[in-house]
Amino acid sequence: MSLSHRAGYVVGVLIALLALVCQARVHSHGRFVRTEGTRFVVHGSDFVFNGFNSYWMMHVAAEPSERHKVSNTLREAVGAGLSVCRTWAFSDGGDRALQISPGVYDERVFQALDFVISEASRDGIRLILSFVNNFKDYGGHQQYVEWARNAGVNVNGEDDFYTNPTMKEYYKNHVKKVTTRLNTVTKIAYKDDPTIMAWELMNEPRCQADSSGRMVNGWVQEMASFVKSLDNKHLLEIGMEGFYGDYMPEKKVNNPGYQVGTDFITNNLIKEIDFTTIHAYPDIWLSGQNDSAQMAFMQRWMETHSIDSNRILKKPLVLAEFGKSNKDSGHSLGARDQYLITVYESMNKFERTGEGIGGSLVWQLMGEGMDLYGDGYGIILSQHASTRAVISAQSHKMTTFGRMLLGRKH
């Protein structure tokens, strides 16, 4: 073999090896997350996690010069032991829109989502991706209503989103577009990528037209069945805050004084829904009460839903949003740290009773120089050392608990 051919051969082998290494990195955290009863499992082993929200990742990554903020935040999260991130797979109309109009997408923004998924895969972080917002931020279901009206559809109100055939078709088209997307970085279809832990139907669905939860229930049933018809490999959750409805009226006493048109029990009884979620913002929901009363509510909220998820629904539960705002009166970094410690300690207590919460996602991690995305709850791990220590300690406890569960099996 000539030197030139030998050099070419060596280069070819190196390229092939590099491709295999890259592929291995993409699949570095292995198989899909499943559920067995009230537990998450990966390849037969229990999967418990400490995680975070960073809703902004695709939006930021749509500007290539800002992508380092995504990469840095993910790496800092890994350094704190965080293993699951919840983020948006939607941006409907407006600035840096993913979906410009029904069925019309900006490839540049889709490639930003490709980048987010590939970076998470590289760092061993799993993702929960949400399909649409209940609120106007990044379009929300209100944008679907506006699109329908502009198309000449007779719309009575925003809650027609849950029943109108045109808007339901818009939504289904988006779900199909996202789940069947071929990632331009990893070359893996989203529906085949174990980096994605779960899909979320909607961020915090609410319905003023029907407080009982029945209207939302019909929509969840239809859309959950549709998602599973496209992708039965990934888990699916609704995106609920945890408010109780009319199915078990005696449980409405656990709500913070009102209903929002969802029902934690009936909505999550739908068989295509794999796990339950709660969000918790007592500083907003009970803004007129003191810290002690708000914390007492928080602990009851977690305990009640943990019991119901385990005993009635028999599905895993995730505390999918919680935090403490720096806009609260008397705020201090120490107060936020103590709040997180108390929440985490309550979670760990439930785990020890056998009726635990499978994971938590603090709201929210941000990168440096991201003031435009701040909402008062932002945590910058590189700047908030004490908060990082609290979060890291919880990550360690969850890892230890996972090993204990594995030991019990053997």
KOLNU-327952 format. One record per residue: x, y, z of N, C-alpha, C in turn. Coordinates in steps of 0.001 Angstrom, whole numbers, plus 500000, padded with zeros to 6 digits. Layout:
KOLNU-327952
XYZXYZXYZ
...
This chain:
KOLNU-327952
500860498804500000500000500000500000500889501236500000
500660502172499099501464503383499023501224504258500237
502199505153500506502054506053501653500803506901501551
500519507338500332499331508185500157498057507410500427
498027506128499926496849505308500189496739504955501664
497950504666502293497940504323503713497433505512504545
497902506699504187497442507895504906495944508086504734
495479507855503514494048507981503268493243506968504048
493824505734504159493146504678504914493041505061506394
494192505541506935494216505933508344493207507042508614
493196508037507713492240509136507872490813508603507839
490558507664506922489218507086506816488810506357508086
489774505593508666489492504874509915489205505851511051
490034506905511116489832507900512169488474508575512057
488075508882510826486763509504510611485656508556511054
485810507264510702484799506277511087484715506138512601
485904506106513268485915506010514721485286507235515364
485605508399514791485025509634515311483511509612515190
483020509111514070481566509021513880480940508104514919
481618506977515233481097506047516228481084506678517614
482176507436517922482239508108519210481109509118519339
480899509892518270479815510887518284478462510218518469
478287509079517774477020508361517900476849507840519316
477969507358519902477904506844521267477547507958522239
478088509177521987477776510293522860476303510663522766
475749510585521557474329510889521374473464509935522177
473884508672522254473107507655522969473693507378524346
474488508313524866475262508049526070474402507680527272
473142508204527358472342507814528506471274506792528129
471548506101527011470886504827526766469428504864526407
468675504004527065467340503657526612466282504639527109
465077504397526622463955505266526958463544505090528418
463049506171528997462471506099530329461083505486530214
460796504538531078459480503871531118458864504086532507
457663503580532669457063503552533999456693502109534344
456859501775535610456380500510536174455629500860537443
454309500804537370453508501236538505453744502702538787
454185503001540000454392504389540404455859504811540318
456667504050539595458090504353539468458486504579538016
459473505449537817460150505558536527461273504533536499
461495503939535346462573502967535204463306503204533886
464576502870533879465395502854532675466102501512532639
465826500729531616466423499404531471466220498564532731
465015498663533298464666497837534442465076498380535785
465884499455535824466331500040537089465546501306537398
465265501530538672464516502723539071465260503988538668
464496504965538213465039506245537780464366507339538580
465088507915539538464607509074540282465537510228539939
465018511434539947465833512514539415465591513853540107
466609514673540037466517516085540376466729516843539072
465817517751538751465878518406537453465518519878537527
465270520455536362465067521899536287464259522276535060
463714523471535077463080524093533924464023525135533336
464063525191532022464692526290531281463885526451529996
462737527106530112461777527171529013462359527829527772
463364528663527921463857529611526929464849529024525928
465202527783526046466371527261525331466268527357523809
465175526935523222465039527019521767465052528466521307
464361529322522029464254530729521648465633531383521637
466437531101522646467784531656522707468672531061521622
468577529740521430469430529055520452469117529449519019
467958530082518786467623530522517432468572531612516952
469260532242517873470314533200517533471659532503517772
472361532078516712473587531285516889474606531906517831
474686533217517864475674533863518733475332533720520220
474109533273520528473687533116521917473649531651522361
474013530739521482473882529317521812474760528883522980
475822529623523215476692529272524345475936529345525672
474873530146525725474086530246526956473362528927527244
472909528274526184472286526954526331473326525947526799
474457525919526108475511524945526430476021525136527849
476260526384528235476784526660529574475795526269530663
474517526576530437473497526235531437473386524728531605
473414523987530512473347522534530599474551521965531332
475730522485531044476936521982531707476920522311533199
476452523497533541476342523856534955475320522965535660
474247522632534954473230521743535521473827520360535804
474593519853534857475246518550535050476175518610536263
476898519718536394477794519884537524477080519870538857
475801520243538862474993520218540082474199518922540216
474471517956539333473815516653539428472418516597538856
472005517638538117470661517667537536470631516824536267
469561516069536073469545515105534971468346515202534051
467356516053534364466172516218533510465882517709533368
465590518127532137465250519528531854463921519585531114
463057520475531554461779520717530871461895522035530114
461512522008528821461643523194527991460577523197526904
460439524321526212459362524483525228459774523947523854
458843523247523213458968522867521803457896523612521022
457676524841521414456700525705520733457172527147520800
456784527891519805456867529344519781455992529749518607
454777530135518921453729530311517908453509531782517606
453953532217516408453852533618516035454847534458516828
455011535709516455455863536614517214457344536445516918
458162536928517845459608536950517678460193535538517709
461065535250516756461732533945516663460713532802516734
459632532929515995458573531920516015459057530622515377
458739529515516014458940528204515395457843527987514362
456586528177514784455435528059513887454969529476513554
455229529891512326454926531256511900453424531437511707
452819530447511108451374530373510903451046528890510851
449771528503510880449454527073510950450166526255509876
451022525349510319451726524454509402452926525058508713
453227526329508989454372527005508354455436527235509423
456634526674509213457675526675510237458937527379509748
459659527946510703460945528573510432462025527521510676
462660527060509615463665526005509731464813526430510640
465138527706510629466204528209511496465886527945512968
464635528154513363464240527939514753464154526447515059
463691525669514095463659524213514300465075523676514500
466029524230513766467413523796513948467946524218515317
467390525281515874467744525669517234467282524606518226
466079524058518019465599522975518875466441521721518666
466832521456517420467762520350517149469018520498517997
469543521725518026470766522005518780470561521738520271
469454522205520827469164521998522244469147520510522571
468471519723521745468381518280521984469754517633521881
470539518041520894471867517438520717472790517795521882
472704519036522384473518519438523527473101518678524788
471797518518524987471322517751526139471791516307526061
471748515737524872472206514363524682473681514230525023
474465515171524559475896515142524823476188515178526318
475383515955527061475620516130528486474895515102529348
474150514198528721473456513165529490472222513666530206
471613514727529697470390515279530285469188514879529444
468160514403530105466923514057529403465986515263529392
465124515303528370464256516456528157462782516094528257
462007517001528813460552516977528706460180518151527822
459534517874526694459230518907525697457729519168525651
457364520444525779455958520851525801455527521353524428
454294521006524017453805521307522673453162522687522517
452571523235523583451863524523523451451707525140524829
451485526429524857451314527148526124449841527471526353
449427527452527604448093527952527946448067529478527931
449228530083528173449304531539528294449799532166526994
449721533491526920450046534197525679451536534234525371
452360533959526374453797533951526139454143532921525065
454888533357524079455288532508522951454081531980522191
453060532802522140451888532490521328450747531901522112
450963530701522606449942530036523398448714529657522598
447728529077523295446527528665522575445750529881522065
446032531043522618445406532263522104445827532540520661
447055532187520310447516532365518940446759531432517996
446463530228518468445657529294517671444268529880517413
443701530524518451442384531153518312442448532277517275
443493533073517348443636534172516388443797533645514967
444588532607514804444756532007513475443424531515512928
442644530859513790441353530335513355440405531467512958
440361532508513747439502533651513418439920534282512095
441220534418511900441721535002510654441396534134509450
441174532848509698440813531930508622439312531868508402
438556532699509141437104532753508962436320531794509823
436979531158510793436293530210511678435516530992512738
434292530556513000433475531177514033433958530724515408
434551531638516156435105531322517463434390532154518518
433847531473519537433117532163520599434035532690521690
435129531989521951436042532392523009437299531551522976
438253531896523825439542531208523809439434529727524134
438449529356524947438336527954525332437783527070524218
437372527692523107437014526890521923438223526104521415
439409526489521865440621525752521518440457524270521818
439741523955522885439616522557523310438575521775522533
437704522455521781436609521760521116436500522026519623
437051523121519144436894523501517744437720522594516834
437115521990515818437844521054514940439045521679514236
438915522945513816440028523587513109441236523751514017
441001524230515231442121524434516155442707523111516624
441868522109516763442394520799517134443264520239516015
442904520526514799443714520070513662445038520833513612
444999522134513876446244522913513971447191522261514984
446637521943516145447445521371517224448021520015516818
447184519170516249447651517850515835448753517956514783
448612518900513879449643519090512853450977519481513490
450901520310514531452135520707515220452763519519515937
451943518747516616452441517556517310453142516617516328
452516516403515193453113515513514187454412516090513645
454427517395513407455627518039512877456798517879513837
456539518037515121457607517952516122458043516509516339
457104515616516576457479514242516929458186513519515788
457843513864514557458451513157513407459658513905512846
460040515005513471461176515802513017462474514978513025
463251515061511953464578514453511896465592515502512321
466265515245513434467228516195513975468390516378513002
468652517611512618469691517881511626471098517730512200
471200517682513525472516517510514169472790516037514446
471858515367515117472070513967515521471654512972514447
470849513425513477470291512565512427469344511512513001
468765511798514152467808510893514792466450511588514832
465406510895514434464055511453514545463724511663516020
463022512750516307462682513021517700461976511830518343
461066511202517616460293510100518191461141508873518489
462368508860517983463268507729518207464422508068519141
464408509251519717465554509730520497465300509570521998
466073508713522682465880508535524129466319509728524953
466967510716524317467268511964525027465981512600525531
464915512466524768463608512991525160462978512000526131
462728512449527340462085511605528349460583511539528117
459988512692527795458523512742527700458073513932526879
456859513810526369456152514916525737455144515473526739
454855516754526616453847517406527444452800518028526538
451526517725526791450460518211525921450350519732525936
450477520343527113450260521791527222450824522289528542
451460523436528531451906524028529779450729524654530513
450376524045531644449345524549532545447997524813531871
447351523769531336446024523972530741445034524509531771
444223525445531341443138525990532154441940526224531244
440748526283531835439533526440531038438480527175531859
438187528402531456437183529190532173435765528777531812
435585528190530637434243527836530170433648526660530923
434497525827531535434005524643532244434944524365533407
434557524774534594435425524626535772435529523185536243
434626522327535783434585520949536286435780520115535854
436385520457534714437477519665534164437062518764533030
435754518704532724435279517772531701435661518203530286
435625519506530004435990519952528665437462519656528381
438304519983529328439730519684529166439949518178529073
439151517415529820439319515965529814439095515380528421
438074515881527725437821515393526375438978515702525442
439533516901525575440676517299524750441904516453525057
442169516226526349443325515413526746443201514006526186
442004513421526296441817512062525783442110511978524292
441579512928523528441781512913522081443246513138521720
443879514106522356445252514441521989446250513424522503
445985512861523667446876511819524188446856510598523269
445681510223522817445575509092521884446305509401520589
446209510657520131446868511035518888448390510981519035
448907511531520130450358511507520345450864510073520371
450170509208521088450607507816521201450511507077519861
449608507521518977449516506891517658450740507221516808
451385508333517116452588508745516391453862508237517057
453832508145518369455041507829519123454654507097520405
454874505800520426454577505022521633455844504658522405
456967505293522051458221505024522754458423505959523947
457921507178523815458140508175524854456973508234525825
457280508690527025456239508943528010455457510197527626
454264510318528208453395511460527926452765511941529222
452768513258529417452069513868530550451298515079530056
450410515598530900449492516656530469450114518042530584
450824518302531689451339519639531964450527520354533023
449788519596533834448851520163534796449519520708536041
448820521673536649449269522246537915448840521410539117
447767520638538956447325519770540037446008520149540675
445297521132540119444014521538540693442991520403540580
442213520252541633441148519247541637439870519843541049
439049518939540466437785519349539874436611518667540524
435583518346539720434313517873540270434233516358540431
435204515607539927435110514146539965435067513634541403
435922514165542250435910513847543677435827515189544415
434621515733544538434468517103545048435060517318546430
435160516265547221435719516425548558437204516822548530
437840516615547399439260516953547272439492518419546902
438434519117546534438603520526546131439040521407547292
438905520905548512439366521660549674440881521849549631
441562521011548866443021521112548750443468522209547788
442536522693546944442874523784546028443119525075546813
443841526011546223444104527282546915442936528259546831
441700527729546972440531528593547024439762528734545731
440207528080544671439504528199543388439855527018542495
439096526878541384439339525862540367439790526544539080
440431525767538197440915526361536941440440525583535708
439460524663535899438924523942534750439651522662534423
440465522183535365441104520876535204440735520015536401
440988518724536274440697517795537369441854516810537474
442635516937538532443825516117538687443519514630538599
442368514216539107442048512787539119441603512309537738
440514512855537210439986512321535949440940512543534781
441574513703534729442469513977533600443627512997533566
444127512616534739445263511702534793444879510232534799
443579509949534927443129508552534806443199508047533363
443267508962532414443349508576531003444570507687530798
444352506516530198445402505488530191446622505897529383
446456506760528398447603507180527597448525508148528345
448059508687529449448884509575530278449723508701531202
451038508850531108451950507934531796452330508380533201
452353509669533453452671510131534802451984511456535067
451869511783536328451148512980536753452143514090537091
451657515320537065452490516469537434451719517423538323
452465518128539139451914519274539862452893520441539725
452360521647539751453132522868539870452738523491541201
453603524321541765453292524888543081453885526283543209
452984527262543325453394528651543520452568529294544635
452758528834545868451981529431546964452255530915547152
453437531397546710453708532822546833452833533652545905
452305533023544843451354533686543943449925533330544335
449666532046544518448309531583544789447785532085546140
448686532220547117448309532659548466449122533897548827
449140534857547914450024536013548055449722536843549297
448514536761549817448156537545550991448519536889552306
449078535671552252449407534945553471450912534966553727
451309534680554961452724534756555319453487533511554850
454798533562555005455654532473554527455301531146555177
454962531177556447454644529939557161453391529276556585
452362530074556322451124529542555751451358529033554335
452169529739553577452466529312552212453240528001552208
454180527844553128454943526606553196454073525441553641
453149525702554571452222524655555020451367524181553852
450894525138553019450129524761551835450981523912550899
452218524339550676453119523627549777453279522170550201
453479521945551480453672520584551969452404519764551829
451233520363552098449964519649551915449740519329550440
450063520280549569449877520114548121450682518918547622
451928518834548068452775517709547663452266516392548247
451932516400549529451520515164550186450211514619549607
449230515495549431447935515063548906448079514453547518
448846515109546652448990514609545289449866513363545232
450824513269546132451640512060546188450786510857546566
449931511036547557449042509948547979448075509579546861
447456510584546232446474510311545183447118509683543945
448305510137543621448985509576542455449363508126542694
449771507819543912450163506455544244448969505535544446
447966505983545176446874505086545577445720505047544584
445371506203544008444219506247543094444650506085541645
445612506885541225446027506896539820447057505823539515
447840505460540540448874504419540411449874504747539299
450288506017539306451253506507538323452309507346539043
453502507466538468454518508327539080454075509789539073
454592510541540033454297511967540155455591512763540040
455525513881539317456656514799539216456211516185539695
456998516762540591456816518170540961457497518973539864
456706519393538862457259519869537601457579521359537565
457071522131538524457441523538538655457309523945540109
458352524557540635458289525174541952459480526118542093
459345527110542946460433528052543165459970529165544073
460858530109544293460522531264545130461056532515544451
460186533496544281460518534677543499461291535709544321
462246536360543646462957537447544316462135538730544339
460924538657543774460011539794543832459122539749545074
459176538619545814458385538496547031458901539474548081
457987539983548891458407540903549958459313540171550936
460345540857551374461282540242552312462173539195551691
462293539218550371463106538200549712464569538327550088
465201537165550211466655537093550336467099535773549753
468361535698549376468885534442548837468777533336549873
469022533687551115468908532694552178467496532163552331
466504533046552168465100532618552273464753531656551147
465260531960549934464995531041548817465661529695549055
466897529721549509467604528465549772466862527629550803
466376528268551858465657527533552900464342526968552369
463691527726551485462462527225550867462751525953550064
463806525991549249464159524814548455464514523635549360
465258523900550411465632522833551344464390522177551930
463428522990552342462206522459552950461406521630551955
461300522108550716460589521349549682461294520018549435
462596520065549272463350518839549017463235517856550191
463307518368551419463189517485552583461821516816552639
460783517560552271459440516976552239459355515880551194
459932516141550007459971515115548963460660513858549461
461789514029550108462566512880550560461829512091551629
461057512804552461460252512126553476459207511242552817
458560511742551749457563510953551034458211509720550412
459425509871549901460117508734549311460317507633550344
460670508020551546460929507021552587459669506281552992
458487506898552782457237506231553131456775505265552038
457432505319550883457039504460549769455983505074548877
455559506295549170454583507001548335455195508319547880
456305508192547181457116509349546887456800510060545598
457554511113545384457523511905544160458735511498543347
458513511095542088459576510504541283460683511458540894
460394512752540901461405513734540539460847515130540678
461742516108540658461323517501540760462084518341539751
461445519438539335462015520350538346461876521771538864
462963522318539378462912523661539939462703524669538808
461960525720539091461761526809538127462580527996538596
463534528445537821464086527955536590465571528286536558
466348527514535793467757527821535597467925528754534406
468862529695534563469175530647533499470687530770533377
471118531366532259472523531648532068472819533105532376
474076533428532410474482534813532642474065535687531458
473700536934531745473313537869530700471963537590530086
471024537059530880469707536695530357468588537427531089
468801538682531408467816539441532175466460539518531477
466457539499530146465199539594529398464288538400529668
464858537269530085464074536057530312463743535855531793
464172536795532608463942536656534034462505536929534425
462013536174535402460651536355535895460632536431537418
461819536595538005461919536636539457462352535330540068
462187534240539324462509532915539855463851532382539350
464538533140538527465736532644537870466868532318538834
467536531207538552468707530763539311469868530650538342
470942531360538630472163531248537825473187530530538691
473428529270538397474246528439539272475650528999539452
476190529610538400477550530136538488477651531356539389
476516531992539677476507533202540504475919532978541891
475105531937542043474399531690543300474949530412543937
476114530544544575476828529372545094476028528631546166
475343529364547042474602528695548111473427527895547553
472748528457546552471636527738545923472157526519545168
473274526684544499473900525544543815474189524419544814
474670524772546010474978523759547017473714523019547462
472622523767547622471347523144548014470879522162546938
470919522605545694470464521765544583471360520552544422
472663520742544538473615519634544402473398518598545498
473129519057546703472884518127547807471651517268547542
470604517881546988469406517109546663469682516111545544
470471516510544563470834515589543481471544514365544047
472449514600544990473174513496545619472219512573546368
471258513166547081470293512353547825469439511514546881
469040512088545759468228511327544799469040510190544186
470314510446543903471180509389543378471329508269544400
471534508648545654471661507659546724470380506865546885
469244507555546804467965506861546935467761505878545789
468160506276544573468066505367543434468884504107543639
470073504257544228470909503082544512470284502201545576
469625502836546566468934502057547596467817501223546986
467068501818546063465992501074545402466532499905544622
467683500129543939468308499057543179468736497947544123
469282498322545288469721497327546252468585496488546794
467404497129546980466247496397547487465802495309546528
465994495590545216465569494612544202466436493365544234
467683493564544681468628492460544667468902491947546069
